Amino acid sequence: MFELLPSIKKMVGVPSWELQGQLLILSNCALHELCNDKTKLGNEEESEDVRMIAQTYTEAEAAEKIPEFLEMINQVFTTDCPRATQKIGLTYLASIIKSFPELCDRYLEILLNVA
């Protein structure tokens, strides 16, 4: 999936609430995977056979990609985005607030805006 990230990031500006919602769902899933200890490789490199069987990431790969997904969330999940997109974001991003407290202020702002 990471090789498609540049193309995916280009879709952030598309004014379609459906697409924006899908970007939030994708970002949520990616952040869950990148923070999951079961998908992290140890310090020693695994063989490519192991990496083909199960999607795994090194700490460095995770550290590189996490900010990109957070930035995508910050660009899509705004008080100005369509209400449907806000509701999708509130539903899906609730599960990662604990791991990414920097999203909390935006999340609460939008929650209060939707209510």
C-alpha beads as a LAMMPS data file, in Angstrom:
LAMMPS data file: protein, C-alpha beads

115 atoms
114 bonds

1 atom types
1 bond types

-500.0 500.0 xlo xhi
-500.0 500.0 ylo yhi
-500.0 500.0 zlo zhi

Masses

1 110.0

Atoms # bond

1 1 1 0.000 0.000 0.000
2 1 1 2.823 2.405 0.807
3 1 1 3.938 2.546 -2.800
4 1 1 0.477 3.969 -3.617
5 1 1 0.629 6.646 -0.914
6 1 1 1.758 9.497 -3.230
7 1 1 -1.234 8.842 -5.503
8 1 1 -3.580 8.535 -2.533
9 1 1 -2.358 11.811 -1.044
10 1 1 -3.247 13.601 -4.304
11 1 1 -6.904 12.716 -3.668
12 1 1 -7.043 14.785 -0.468
13 1 1 -8.188 17.876 -2.360
14 1 1 -10.995 16.142 -4.256
15 1 1 -14.258 17.734 -3.043
16 1 1 -16.179 14.485 -2.647
17 1 1 -17.376 13.611 0.851
18 1 1 -17.399 9.917 -0.088
19 1 1 -13.739 9.984 -1.127
20 1 1 -12.730 12.086 1.863
21 1 1 -14.496 9.610 4.138
22 1 1 -12.633 6.733 2.526
23 1 1 -9.323 8.551 3.046
24 1 1 -10.127 8.879 6.756
25 1 1 -11.015 5.191 6.980
26 1 1 -7.828 4.240 5.124
27 1 1 -5.703 6.460 7.371
28 1 1 -7.305 4.956 10.461
29 1 1 -6.604 1.396 9.267
30 1 1 -3.028 2.239 8.278
31 1 1 -2.288 3.859 11.651
32 1 1 -3.700 0.818 13.440
33 1 1 -1.434 -1.448 11.407
34 1 1 1.648 0.715 11.805
35 1 1 1.194 0.798 15.590
36 1 1 0.387 -2.889 15.951
37 1 1 3.207 -4.843 17.573
38 1 1 2.200 -7.942 15.623
39 1 1 3.065 -6.264 12.316
40 1 1 6.387 -4.804 13.455
41 1 1 9.592 -6.530 12.539
42 1 1 12.305 -7.091 15.055
43 1 1 15.585 -5.243 14.793
44 1 1 17.000 -7.960 12.603
45 1 1 15.711 -7.912 9.058
46 1 1 13.281 -10.660 8.123
47 1 1 13.529 -12.435 4.817
48 1 1 11.402 -11.246 1.908
49 1 1 9.483 -14.552 2.116
50 1 1 8.254 -13.644 5.597
51 1 1 7.349 -10.134 4.482
52 1 1 5.287 -11.538 1.598
53 1 1 3.327 -13.871 3.894
54 1 1 2.425 -11.240 6.467
55 1 1 2.534 -7.493 5.956
56 1 1 5.188 -6.271 8.338
57 1 1 6.968 -2.985 8.936
58 1 1 10.187 -1.936 10.531
59 1 1 10.187 0.739 13.213
60 1 1 11.809 3.103 10.704
61 1 1 9.131 2.458 8.079
62 1 1 6.391 3.062 10.640
63 1 1 8.065 6.250 11.903
64 1 1 8.291 7.509 8.319
65 1 1 4.695 6.750 7.322
66 1 1 2.755 7.670 10.487
67 1 1 3.229 11.453 9.977
68 1 1 2.023 11.147 6.386
69 1 1 -1.255 9.545 7.469
70 1 1 -1.692 12.064 10.292
71 1 1 -1.193 14.891 7.806
72 1 1 -3.785 13.364 5.498
73 1 1 -6.244 13.239 8.424
74 1 1 -5.484 16.873 9.286
75 1 1 -6.119 17.953 5.704
76 1 1 -9.405 16.076 5.326
77 1 1 -10.911 16.122 8.834
78 1 1 -11.703 19.804 9.307
79 1 1 -14.597 21.905 10.546
80 1 1 -15.119 22.991 6.924
81 1 1 -15.400 19.501 5.436
82 1 1 -18.853 18.105 4.637
83 1 1 -20.883 16.966 7.649
84 1 1 -20.954 13.392 6.273
85 1 1 -17.148 13.369 6.204
86 1 1 -17.077 14.701 9.756
87 1 1 -19.367 11.908 10.925
88 1 1 -17.225 9.273 9.223
89 1 1 -14.137 10.769 10.865
90 1 1 -15.769 10.865 14.290
91 1 1 -16.754 7.219 13.953
92 1 1 -13.459 5.834 12.679
93 1 1 -10.891 8.093 14.330
94 1 1 -12.271 7.553 17.839
95 1 1 -10.300 4.308 18.020
96 1 1 -6.921 6.013 17.485
97 1 1 -7.320 9.115 19.676
98 1 1 -5.599 7.354 22.576
99 1 1 -2.555 6.547 20.440
100 1 1 -2.458 9.962 18.741
101 1 1 -3.464 12.628 21.267
102 1 1 -2.489 15.356 18.788
103 1 1 -5.773 14.557 17.023
104 1 1 -7.822 15.127 20.175
105 1 1 -8.338 18.896 19.851
106 1 1 -9.523 18.617 16.240
107 1 1 -11.716 15.645 17.141
108 1 1 -13.419 17.532 19.984
109 1 1 -13.839 20.666 17.888
110 1 1 -15.608 18.710 15.166
111 1 1 -17.639 16.701 17.672
112 1 1 -18.981 19.919 19.190
113 1 1 -19.570 21.371 15.710
114 1 1 -21.635 18.362 14.603
115 1 1 -23.701 18.193 17.805

Bonds

1 1 1 2
2 1 2 3
3 1 3 4
4 1 4 5
5 1 5 6
6 1 6 7
7 1 7 8
8 1 8 9
9 1 9 10
10 1 10 11
11 1 11 12
12 1 12 13
13 1 13 14
14 1 14 15
15 1 15 16
16 1 16 17
17 1 17 18
18 1 18 19
19 1 19 20
20 1 20 21
21 1 21 22
22 1 22 23
23 1 23 24
24 1 24 25
25 1 25 26
26 1 26 27
27 1 27 28
28 1 28 29
29 1 29 30
30 1 30 31
31 1 31 32
32 1 32 33
33 1 33 34
34 1 34 35
35 1 35 36
36 1 36 37
37 1 37 38
38 1 38 39
39 1 39 40
40 1 40 41
41 1 41 42
42 1 42 43
43 1 43 44
44 1 44 45
45 1 45 46
46 1 46 47
47 1 47 48
48 1 48 49
49 1 49 50
50 1 50 51
51 1 51 52
52 1 52 53
53 1 53 54
54 1 54 55
55 1 55 56
56 1 56 57
57 1 57 58
58 1 58 59
59 1 59 60
60 1 60 61
61 1 61 62
62 1 62 63
63 1 63 64
64 1 64 65
65 1 65 66
66 1 66 67
67 1 67 68
68 1 68 69
69 1 69 70
70 1 70 71
71 1 71 72
72 1 72 73
73 1 73 74
74 1 74 75
75 1 75 76
76 1 76 77
77 1 77 78
78 1 78 79
79 1 79 80
80 1 80 81
81 1 81 82
82 1 82 83
83 1 83 84
84 1 84 85
85 1 85 86
86 1 86 87
87 1 87 88
88 1 88 89
89 1 89 90
90 1 90 91
91 1 91 92
92 1 92 93
93 1 93 94
94 1 94 95
95 1 95 96
96 1 96 97
97 1 97 98
98 1 98 99
99 1 99 100
100 1 100 101
101 1 101 102
102 1 102 103
103 1 103 104
104 1 104 105
105 1 105 106
106 1 106 107
107 1 107 108
108 1 108 109
109 1 109 110
110 1 110 111
111 1 111 112
112 1 112 113
113 1 113 114
114 1 114 115
